[in-house]
Amino acid sequence: MKPLLLLNLFLCYSLWVKAQEATLKIIKENQATSIKNQGQTGTCWNYSTTSLVESESIRKGLLNNPDLSEMFTVRNVYIEKAKNYILRQGKAQFSEGGLGHDLIQAIAVYGAVPQDVFRNVSGEIPNHEGLDRILKNYLDKILETRPVPANWLVGYEEILTKKIGAAPDNFDYEGKNYTPLTFAKEVLKFDPNDYVNITSFTHHPFYTSFVLETPDNFANGSFYNLPLNEMITLTEEALKNGYTIMWDADVSNKNFQQKKGFAMLFADSTDAKQISINPEARETPFSEKVRQQLYENLTTQDDHLMHLVGIEQSKGGKSFFKVKNSWGEVGLFKGYIAVSPAYFAINTVSLVVPKAALSKELKEKLHLE
């Protein structure tokens, strides 16, 4: 047998052995829809929070296998971004990015539709490369004229229709005709007040809400501020009790290893460079102080939003959050990634949580009904 072939067989066997070592035991797994691929778009906020809404419809016994159109919401949020940009005279963030509350608000205002009703014109895996630049150029041109033309939105929506697709006025679903708004209300039983935005930073008082200072918060959404240990406990208890959570985090660091299946706060940086990650590897202790420093010096930023669906455990007894990503079936766990509580603690920017998942005591602290 040729040496190169022997080497390849050895590498394949080594990877197989490492994969077996990395097998995690499921402690709690809540239902979620299939892995999606956001393609060449910066709309992870949409995929992650759509997945949350789908899981909630399953949890409530409303739908067995929902598949909502992410691109319908993208189109609608681009309209909201444009209105904001015009009214702020171009002095506002305009990009593909957003936060989880943008989808919640978009469904409240525009409704929702099944995937079969609205598909992105560029295909199943969308490609919006350059779209935000085209839209922004259009808006900047509009702002050169004062007063701004009353019909400026018509040309803007024509671009959206060409690049993303035309929004349906109504459609048939299981033998009944709906508008996007009636579908959201009658089929999804959607209520934006069923969701709560959560974060944890020390530069604002705990148990109050504040507008999160991050570029993609173009809508100036408010977030309830919890001590770090309470945010972690809320996440763990919600997952154990059958709820799922939208997770906004920093992933632009060596500790987030989608292909290898793990995100951990490695104490030894060489651990992240191994062919396969050892889930028992030692991690750096985390603290509220370090977390705040990393946020204020702009190390921690809201790079990517995903969907927390469960809790897993390594052979050595370490806990991990099971996280659904939107990059396709990539990596050791085919689109999922195991996230350690330490990584979660340091890198979380915000959460969208079903209000029903909050304990009575926490609701009282936050003055929530």
Buried (B, 14 or more C-beta within 10 A) or exposed (E): EEEEEEEEEEEEEEEEEBBEBBEBEEBBEBBBBEBBBBBBBBBBBBBBBBBBBBBBBBBEEBBEEBBBBBBBBBBBBBBBBBEBBBEEEBEBBBBBBBBBBBBBBBBBBBBBBBBEBBBBEBEEEBEBEEBBEEBBEBBEEBBEEEEBEEEBBEEBBEBBEEBBBEBBEEBEBEEEEBBBBBBBBEBBEBEBEBBBBBBBBBEBEBBEBBEBEBEBBBBEBBBBBBEBEBBBBBBBBBBBEBBBBBBBBBBEBEBBBBEBBBBBBBEEEEBBEEEBBBBEBEBBEBEBEEBBEBBEEEEBBBBBBBBBBBBBBBEEEBBBBBBBBBBBEBBBBEBBBBBBBBBBBBBBBBBBBBBBBBBEEBBEBBEEE
